[in-house]
Structure formats: structure tokens, C-alpha cells
């Protein structure tokens, strides 16, 4: 009896354990079958702002000589003397180089001789014509043909003399080209010829004889993007720094603007005149120009996160009557987390700040 009662108790415990497991599994299964209620997403909304978006940008620029000329020979000849070298300071009109061309001297002498010859012929023909006119005072002493012939001879000799004088002046000018002079004050930055070299139009001249630069005044050339060029004006003072001189700042005035946009880079070329009497700045140096833009007048601004960029374009999501509506926009200047936008927006419109591409047109927004 005791053994029978023991087995009966074990059977009851096993049945209870099986029923407990079945109840637990059924409970968990029931919980899995109950769907969770969907949570509607919430959006951050703000009113479009008219606050100006100012921005300060650094633009790269390059120094160029205020004036620069590559000096090529204007006459054919041999280099006789070179009076300056690389780095020489020169004044306007100073002789830089002397060329030798003996044939030019001979042609000049021949032109002078021909000029004197035609002058003598003109004097003789004029005297002959004067005497014929005087003799013609007695009727029948001079024929009309002789008088007309003498007058024509004077005109021909006068034309010949004018031609020879022009030829002589041209040869004299050509001889003056044998002395190469500086067209302005500056510094020789390159020299490529030495005494004895043949130069001129008849010689192969790949490089200039010399390069002369004006360096006491420089041009700082910078390409200003389209978004900022409209806010610059001539005479405006800009601050810039030079890469080769860390810790120093310089200033200069805008002197010239190209007035057109570069089609490739969408920028306008601006020149800043920089005084450089001590020659601390050199042509070819790079600079960083600081340009402060006050923002586009009347532009609307939104946080950068409010703009959605997709394959369809750029847009913001406007909340209108509790519904989402996409509005195409174009970006403007940016400062911090705010950016200018241009599109079908008004200052009273509200947009979603945390906008995403998966927000569909027309959904309810809370």
C-alpha cells in the first residue's frame, strides 16, 4: 500500500508539471499573436526665418606684378653687351642691352646718301623752273611744253625726296632698336642671352631675352564665387594673409573687377592693388583673402537639416493644414546650421526641421 501510494504521488506531480509548461507556452504564444499598436512619428516644426545668414569665407589668391613685359629683339643682330642681370633694379629708359648689326649701319648710310641726292636734285629742278618762269615774262621766249615739263620735274623730285626721307627715318629707327631700353621702372627677373648670341626675327627665339617686372606695386588676383561677387564693390578694403608669412595680415583695396563670370568655375576675377615698396611680397606668392558676406537681402533661412536632397532634387517639407507638402528650393549662403533657401516659401510658413526622404506628400503631421 505504501509503495502504491508513492507511485500515485509521482504521477500527480508529473501531470502538474506538464500542464504548467503547456499553460506557459500557450501564454507566450498568445502574447506573440497580439500585435503591438503602431507609434505615430512626431516631427519638429519651425517657422521660416528672415534672419540674415552672414558668412565669412577665405578665398585663395595669387600675387602678380603690376606690370610685366617679356623683352624680345626688335632688330636682328648679335648681342654685343648685356648691361644688367637677374635681380638688377632698372629705371625707365635705361639701356639694358646693346646689339651689333653692321649691315644696319651700312643701310642707314645709304639711305642718308640717297636723301641728300634727292634734295640736291629737287633744288636744281626748282631753280630751272624758276628761271623758265622768269624768261616766260617775254612772250614767245619759252614754250608752254617746256614750262609744264619743268614743273612736273619739280613735283617728281619733291616726291622722290619725301620717299628717301621716310626710308632714312625708318633705318634710323631700326638702328635705335639695337639699344634695348627699359619701358618702365622695375626689376629684371630673368635673363636668357649672353654676348655673342644671335637674336632677332631671323633667329629661333624660344625664350625672351629678359623679363622685367614692376614689383613696388602688386596685383592680388582672386576668383570670387558667384554667390559673393555681387556683394563686393570697388574701393572696398579686404584683409588677407600670405602663406609664406604666417602671423602677418595685410590689407588692400579692390581696384578692378572683370564684370563677367567664368563659365567653367562660375566666379568673377577681382584684382586688389597692394603697395609693396619694401618688396616683402613677391609675384607668384599665394594669399588667403577674407571675404565677409552679409547674406542675400530678403532671403529666407532654414536649418540645414530641413533640406532633403534626393534624386528628385532639393526640397523642404512644408506643413500646410496639418499635411506635408514638398517645396523645391535652391540653396544660398550658409552660416553655422542655418542656410538660405529660395523657393515657394513665405516668412509665415512652417517646415519640418528633422525632414527625411521617406516622408510622403500629403501625410498627416503632428
SULSUL-V469813 format. One record per residue. N is the residue number from 1. RES is the residue in one letter. BURIAL is # if it has 24 or more other C-alpha atoms within 12 Angstrom, else .. D_FIRST is the distance of its C-alpha to the first C-alpha in Angstrom with 2 decimals. Layout:
BEGIN
((N:RES:BURIAL:D_FIRST) (N:RES:BURIAL:D_FIRST))
END
This chain:
BEGIN
((1:X:.:0.00) (2:X:.:3.77) (3:X:.:5.46) (4:X:.:5.06) (5:X:.:6.17) (6:X:.:8.61) (7:X:.:10.15) (8:X:.:10.58) (9:X:.:12.50) (10:X:.:14.61) (11:X:.:15.60) (12:X:.:16.84) (13:X:.:18.85) (14:X:.:20.48) (15:X:.:21.55) (16:X:.:23.04) (17:X:.:24.96) (18:X:.:26.37) (19:X:.:27.49) (20:X:.:29.11) (21:X:.:31.08) (22:X:.:32.21) (23:X:.:33.43) (24:X:.:35.29) (25:X:.:36.95) (26:X:.:37.96) (27:X:.:39.41) (28:X:.:41.45) (29:X:.:42.58) (30:X:.:43.70) (31:X:.:45.66) (32:X:.:47.40) (33:X:.:48.41) (34:X:.:50.12) (35:X:.:53.67) (36:X:.:55.38) (37:X:.:58.43) (38:X:.:61.72) (39:X:.:63.72) (40:X:.:67.45) (41:X:.:69.61) (42:X:.:72.13) (43:X:#:75.66) (44:X:.:78.13) (45:X:#:81.41) (46:X:#:84.82) (47:X:#:88.34) (48:X:#:90.89) (49:X:#:93.15) (50:X:#:96.94) (51:X:#:96.77) (52:X:#:99.12) (53:X:#:97.45) (54:X:#:99.72) (55:X:#:99.36) (56:X:.:100.96) (57:X:.:101.12) (58:X:.:102.62) (59:X:#:104.72) (60:X:#:106.14) (61:X:#:109.92) (62:X:#:112.56) (63:X:#:115.94) (64:X:#:119.01) (65:X:#:122.63) (66:X:#:124.62) (67:X:.:127.19) (68:X:#:126.86) (69:X:.:129.32) (70:X:.:129.32) (71:X:#:132.89) (72:X:#:134.20) (73:X:#:137.81) (74:X:#:140.19) (75:X:#:142.82) (76:X:#:142.73) (77:X:#:143.76) (78:X:#:142.80) (79:X:#:141.19) (80:X:.:143.95) (81:X:.:142.37) (82:X:#:138.98) (83:X:#:139.52) (84:X:#:135.92) (85:X:.:132.50) (86:X:.:128.84) (87:X:.:128.26) (88:X:#:131.92) (89:X:#:132.69) (90:X:#:135.47) (91:X:.:137.56) (92:X:.:138.62) (93:X:.:141.65) (94:X:.:141.16) (95:X:.:142.00) (96:X:#:138.90) (97:X:#:140.32) (98:X:#:143.67) (99:X:#:144.05) (100:X:#:146.99) (101:X:#:148.43) (102:X:.:152.08) (103:X:.:152.43) (104:X:#:151.68) (105:X:.:154.57) (106:X:.:156.90) (107:X:.:155.89) (108:X:#:156.44) (109:X:.:159.95) (110:X:.:160.76) (111:X:#:159.61) (112:X:#:161.79) (113:X:.:164.78) (114:X:.:164.36) (115:X:#:164.13) (116:X:.:167.42) (117:X:.:169.05) (118:X:#:168.13) (119:X:#:169.30) (120:X:.:172.72) (121:X:.:172.97) (122:X:#:172.14) (123:X:.:174.84) (124:X:.:177.41) (125:X:#:176.59) (126:X:#:176.73) (127:X:.:180.15) (128:X:.:181.45) (129:X:#:180.28) (130:X:.:181.84) (131:X:.:185.20) (132:X:#:185.13) (133:X:.:184.43) (134:X:.:187.39) (135:X:.:189.67) (136:X:.:188.64) (137:X:.:190.56) (138:X:.:193.66) (139:X:.:193.35) (140:X:.:193.18) (141:X:.:192.67) (142:X:.:188.92) (143:X:.:187.32) (144:X:.:184.26) (145:X:.:182.36) (146:X:.:182.96) (147:X:#:181.79) (148:X:.:178.56) (149:X:.:177.89) (150:X:#:178.33) (151:X:#:175.98) (152:X:.:173.31) (153:X:.:173.72) (154:X:#:173.00) (155:X:.:169.80) (156:X:.:168.64) (157:X:#:169.34) (158:X:#:167.51) (159:X:.:164.41) (160:X:.:164.56) (161:X:#:164.74) (162:X:.:161.72) (163:X:.:159.71) (164:X:#:160.70) (165:X:#:159.90) (166:X:.:156.40) (167:X:.:155.89) (168:X:#:157.08) (169:X:.:154.68) (170:X:.:151.78) (171:X:#:152.66) (172:X:#:152.99) (173:X:.:149.54) (174:X:#:148.13) (175:X:#:149.66) (176:X:#:148.02) (177:X:#:144.64) (178:X:#:145.27) (179:X:#:144.48) (180:X:#:140.81) (181:X:#:140.34) (182:X:#:137.34) (183:X:#:136.82) (184:X:#:135.12) (185:X:#:134.07) (186:X:#:130.99) (187:X:#:129.53) (188:X:#:129.68) (189:X:#:126.10) (190:X:.:126.81) (191:X:#:129.75) (192:X:#:129.82) (193:X:#:133.46) (194:X:.:135.81) (195:X:.:139.59) (196:X:.:140.79) (197:X:#:138.09) (198:X:#:139.29) (199:X:#:138.07) (200:X:#:138.91) (201:X:.:138.33) (202:X:.:139.43) (203:X:.:136.85) (204:X:.:133.10) (205:X:.:131.78) (206:X:.:127.97) (207:X:.:127.72) (208:X:.:129.87) (209:X:#:132.42) (210:X:#:130.95) (211:X:#:128.50) (212:X:#:129.57) (213:X:#:127.19) (214:X:#:127.83) (215:X:#:125.19) (216:X:#:126.40) (217:X:#:124.69) (218:X:#:121.56) (219:X:#:119.71) (220:X:#:115.95) (221:X:#:114.65) (222:X:#:111.23) (223:X:#:109.51) (224:X:#:108.01) (225:X:#:105.24) (226:X:#:106.04) (227:X:#:103.70) (228:X:#:105.74) (229:X:#:109.28) (230:X:#:110.11) (231:X:.:109.65) (232:X:#:112.10) (233:X:.:115.80) (234:X:.:118.87) (235:X:.:119.72) (236:X:.:116.11) (237:X:.:115.30) (238:X:#:112.24) (239:X:#:110.60) (240:X:#:109.68) (241:X:#:108.60) (242:X:#:109.57) (243:X:.:107.05) (244:X:.:109.42) (245:X:.:109.93) (246:X:.:106.54) (247:X:.:106.71) (248:X:.:110.01) (249:X:.:110.50) (250:X:#:113.57) (251:X:#:114.89) (252:X:#:117.03) (253:X:#:118.28) (254:X:#:117.58) (255:X:#:120.97) (256:X:.:120.38) (257:X:#:117.86) (258:X:.:117.83) (259:X:.:117.28) (260:X:.:115.08) (261:X:.:111.54) (262:X:.:110.74) (263:X:.:109.21) (264:X:.:106.90) (265:X:.:105.50) (266:X:.:106.23) (267:X:.:108.01) (268:X:#:111.48) (269:X:#:113.55) (270:X:#:114.80) (271:X:#:117.30) (272:X:#:117.50) (273:X:#:120.71) (274:X:#:120.09) (275:X:#:122.87) (276:X:#:122.79) (277:X:.:125.93) (278:X:.:124.31) (279:X:.:122.79) (280:X:.:119.38) (281:X:#:117.89) (282:X:#:118.58) (283:X:#:118.59) (284:X:.:115.38) (285:X:#:113.13) (286:X:#:109.99) (287:X:#:109.19) (288:X:#:106.42) (289:X:#:107.84) (290:X:#:105.95) (291:X:#:106.20) (292:X:#:104.89) (293:X:#:104.16) (294:X:#:103.97) (295:X:#:101.99) (296:X:#:103.14) (297:X:.:104.72) (298:X:.:102.71) (299:X:#:99.75) (300:X:#:96.19) (301:X:#:93.45) (302:X:#:89.67) (303:X:#:87.05) (304:X:#:86.80) (305:X:#:83.15) (306:X:#:84.31) (307:X:#:86.04) (308:X:#:84.10) (309:X:.:85.62) (310:X:.:84.49) (311:X:.:85.96) (312:X:.:87.39) (313:X:.:89.36) (314:X:#:89.11) (315:X:#:88.09) (316:X:#:86.63) (317:X:#:84.21) (318:X:#:85.83) (319:X:#:83.87) (320:X:#:85.70) (321:X:.:84.31) (322:X:.:80.84) (323:X:.:80.98) (324:X:#:81.57) (325:X:#:84.87) (326:X:#:86.09) (327:X:#:89.62) (328:X:.:91.43) (329:X:#:93.08) (330:X:#:95.27) (331:X:#:94.74) (332:X:#:97.39) (333:X:#:97.60) (334:X:#:94.50) (335:X:.:94.03) (336:X:.:90.71) (337:X:.:88.01) (338:X:#:90.55) (339:X:#:92.54) (340:X:#:95.28) (341:X:#:94.55) (342:X:#:96.99) (343:X:#:95.93) (344:X:.:95.43) (345:X:#:94.27) (346:X:.:95.56) (347:X:.:95.13) (348:X:.:92.85) (349:X:#:90.43) (350:X:#:86.87) (351:X:#:85.19) (352:X:#:81.74) (353:X:#:81.77) (354:X:#:78.60) (355:X:#:79.71) (356:X:#:77.96) (357:X:.:78.87) (358:X:.:75.73) (359:X:#:76.91) (360:X:.:78.10) (361:X:.:81.17) (362:X:.:80.55) (363:X:.:77.02) (364:X:.:76.33) (365:X:#:76.73) (366:X:.:75.38))
END
